[in-house]
């Protein structure tokens, strides 16, 4: 069964999800402007697979840049899609632009390994 991907509707909801996550959070930022839509849709599929694969080791949060502008600024996100790995409320790694499943796994494995 696929693990649920959280989709906060506002900054306060993102903060709540972050505070309740038992471990690292993968926040991936999406946009609704024409150039971002296709790349963000592709990322949805990749993150869905990764959320299932990584299970309890990771909480995935799909974050719309328009709905969560404070969160977007907080993590220095300037474009979509962008992935930010968050631990203890702080960004530990980020990657802008679309990634394949293999690239995304390498990103996560590298940075989750650094967290111990």
C-alpha positions, 0 to 999 in steps of 0.5 A: 500500500502506498504511503500517504503524501501530505499536502498542506494547504497553508504554512501553519499546516506544513509546520504542524506536519513537520512537528509531528513527523517521527523523522526526516521530512522530504518537502518537495515544492511544486508550482502551478505556472505552465513551465512547472506543471509538467515537471511537478507532475513527473515528480509526483509519481517519483515521490509516490514511489519513494514514499512507499519504498522508504516507508517510516524512514521518511515523511513526504510533503507536497508543498505548493509554493503559492499556498505556502509562501512562508515555507517557500521563503523559509527554505530558500526555494525559488523554483519548482520542482525543488526537493528539500530534506528537512531534519529537526526543522532545518533544511539539510539538503536541497535539489532544484529541478526535476529528478529521475527516480534513480537521481532522487534515490541517490539524493535521499540515500546520501543525505539520509546516511549523513543524518545517521 
